Amino acid sequence: MSRKSTAAWGRMCCPQHPDVALVEDYRAGDTVCPECGLVIGNRVIDVGSEWRTFSDDNGADPSRVGAAENPLLSGDLTTSIQFTGENYDMARWQQRMGGSSSDRALIHAFGVIRLMADRLNASQAIIDRANTLFKKMTDTRALRGRSTEANCAACLYIACSQEGAVRSFKEICAVCQSASRKQIGKSFKLIIRAVGTNVDLITTGDFMSRFCSNLDLDHRTQQLATTVARQAVDLDIVTGRVPVTVAAAAIFFTCQALAIEKTAKDIGDVAGVAEATIKQTCKSMYPSRERLFSNEILVKGHLDQYYSIRP
């Protein structure tokens, strides 16, 4: 109950106690005089919140209507039992018995995509695009009989590329639990052929911003490393190396030239490239250092000290 002043109710007041503040009983919908108990008004509309939450007294989500309808599923409205505590067995049986088999397969695949995306720190836009692509492939039956995890990984790889948040094939394979690189590659080729979607070629610039950010390198170092990687590719200095390896080597080579204390292991852990591969690529870039760096940087002689060569 809450007290209301007579001014708030206008002319509504107790005829015997006009100066007493009325009390509103929200449960009964009545307005009552607290002195004599006279019901002044009934069927009062409660203008407060409609909802109540029963899951947790301190819960942040007061909604009791469930999640939004997923347009990729059949569209039937259902109630889901949460997998917590004593409800676990009931939720498991509901998951087995409820809905169509196609919807259950899609829900499972969407869960796999979200799990892999969370490990990659991918955005919700990437997850939605991967889910849509997987749904499209399910409708065409082009991937029927293949590993669900491999199909999900291939869809996620394409979605990352299309959303401008490129991940290397090695990174995608690393978040898979059972699918092999070969299985993911076959699913990727089938999706490209069936859907007719395009995936741009991966370049060193696709990884540079993320790698430098994870290594806490400033913007100047990132720009210089990007230029070094692009020049190395254009001059065919790193022929046969994949873009992620060239990007990692360019960052390490730039750190050496600027005397920034970053080891090949530090960069390899971020980029997912072996330490020996990074060093070997930098050695192949060293003879062309004058074409990769300006004289202002080379005159400092840091690169010569690293490679034990004097000018």
QUIZI-V553762 format. One record per residue. RES is the residue in one small letter. BURIAL is + if it has 24 or more other C-alpha atoms within 12 Angstrom, else -. Layout:
BEGIN
res=RES burial=BURIAL
res=RES burial=BURIAL
END
This chain:
BEGIN
res=m burial=-
res=s burial=-
res=r burial=-
res=k burial=-
res=s burial=-
res=t burial=-
res=a burial=-
res=a burial=-
res=w burial=-
res=g burial=-
res=r burial=-
res=m burial=+
res=c burial=+
res=c burial=+
res=p burial=-
res=q burial=-
res=h burial=-
res=p burial=-
res=d burial=-
res=v burial=+
res=a burial=+
res=l burial=+
res=v burial=+
res=e burial=+
res=d burial=+
res=y burial=-
res=r burial=-
res=a burial=-
res=g burial=-
res=d burial=+
res=t burial=+
res=v burial=+
res=c burial=+
res=p burial=+
res=e burial=-
res=c burial=-
res=g burial=-
res=l burial=-
res=v burial=+
res=i burial=+
res=g burial=+
res=n burial=-
res=r burial=-
res=v burial=-
res=i burial=-
res=d burial=-
res=v burial=-
res=g burial=-
res=s burial=-
res=e burial=-
res=w burial=-
res=r burial=-
res=t burial=-
res=f burial=-
res=s burial=-
res=d burial=-
res=d burial=-
res=n burial=-
res=g burial=-
res=a burial=-
res=d burial=-
res=p burial=-
res=s burial=-
res=r burial=-
res=v burial=-
res=g burial=-
res=a burial=-
res=a burial=-
res=e burial=-
res=n burial=-
res=p burial=-
res=l burial=+
res=l burial=+
res=s burial=-
res=g burial=-
res=d burial=-
res=l burial=-
res=t burial=-
res=t burial=-
res=s burial=-
res=i burial=-
res=q burial=-
res=f burial=-
res=t burial=-
res=g burial=-
res=e burial=-
res=n burial=-
res=y burial=-
res=d burial=-
res=m burial=-
res=a burial=-
res=r burial=-
res=w burial=-
res=q burial=-
res=q burial=+
res=r burial=-
res=m burial=-
res=g burial=-
res=g burial=-
res=s burial=-
res=s burial=-
res=s burial=-
res=d burial=+
res=r burial=-
res=a burial=+
res=l burial=+
res=i burial=+
res=h burial=-
res=a burial=+
res=f burial=+
res=g burial=-
res=v burial=+
res=i burial=+
res=r burial=+
res=l burial=+
res=m burial=+
res=a burial=+
res=d burial=-
res=r burial=-
res=l burial=+
res=n burial=-
res=a burial=+
res=s burial=-
res=q burial=-
res=a burial=-
res=i burial=+
res=i burial=+
res=d burial=+
res=r burial=+
res=a burial=+
res=n burial=+
res=t burial=+
res=l burial=+
res=f burial=+
res=k burial=+
res=k burial=+
res=m burial=+
res=t burial=+
res=d burial=-
res=t burial=-
res=r burial=-
res=a burial=+
res=l burial=+
res=r burial=-
res=g burial=-
res=r burial=+
res=s burial=+
res=t burial=+
res=e burial=+
res=a burial=+
res=n burial=+
res=c burial=+
res=a burial=+
res=a burial=+
res=c burial=+
res=l burial=+
res=y burial=+
res=i burial=+
res=a burial=+
res=c burial=+
res=s burial=+
res=q burial=+
res=e burial=-
res=g burial=+
res=a burial=+
res=v burial=+
res=r burial=+
res=s burial=+
res=f burial=+
res=k burial=+
res=e burial=+
res=i burial=+
res=c burial=+
res=a burial=-
res=v burial=+
res=c burial=+
res=q burial=-
res=s burial=-
res=a burial=+
res=s burial=+
res=r burial=+
res=k burial=-
res=q burial=+
res=i burial=+
res=g burial=+
res=k burial=-
res=s burial=+
res=f burial=+
res=k burial=+
res=l burial=+
res=i burial=+
res=i burial=+
res=r burial=-
res=a burial=-
res=v burial=+
res=g burial=-
res=t burial=-
res=n burial=-
res=v burial=+
res=d burial=-
res=l burial=-
res=i burial=+
res=t burial=+
res=t burial=+
res=g burial=+
res=d burial=+
res=f burial=+
res=m burial=+
res=s burial=+
res=r burial=+
res=f burial=+
res=c burial=+
res=s burial=-
res=n burial=-
res=l burial=+
res=d burial=-
res=l burial=+
res=d burial=-
res=h burial=-
res=r burial=-
res=t burial=+
res=q burial=+
res=q burial=-
res=l burial=+
res=a burial=+
res=t burial=+
res=t burial=+
res=v burial=+
res=a burial=+
res=r burial=+
res=q burial=+
res=a burial=+
res=v burial=+
res=d burial=-
res=l burial=-
res=d burial=-
res=i burial=+
res=v burial=+
res=t burial=-
res=g burial=-
res=r burial=+
res=v burial=+
res=p burial=+
res=v burial=+
res=t burial=+
res=v burial=+
res=a burial=+
res=a burial=+
res=a burial=+
res=a burial=+
res=i burial=+
res=f burial=+
res=f burial=+
res=t burial=+
res=c burial=+
res=q burial=+
res=a burial=+
res=l burial=+
res=a burial=-
res=i burial=-
res=e burial=-
res=k burial=+
res=t burial=+
res=a burial=+
res=k burial=-
res=d burial=+
res=i burial=+
res=g burial=+
res=d burial=-
res=v burial=+
res=a burial=+
res=g burial=+
res=v burial=+
res=a burial=-
res=e burial=-
res=a burial=-
res=t burial=+
res=i burial=+
res=k burial=+
res=q burial=+
res=t burial=+
res=c burial=+
res=k burial=+
res=s burial=+
res=m burial=+
res=y burial=+
res=p burial=-
res=s burial=+
res=r burial=+
res=e burial=-
res=r burial=-
res=l burial=+
res=f burial=+
res=s burial=-
res=n burial=-
res=e burial=-
res=i burial=-
res=l burial=+
res=v burial=-
res=k burial=-
res=g burial=+
res=h burial=+
res=l burial=+
res=d burial=+
res=q burial=-
res=y burial=-
res=y burial=-
res=s burial=-
res=i burial=-
res=r burial=-
res=p burial=-
END
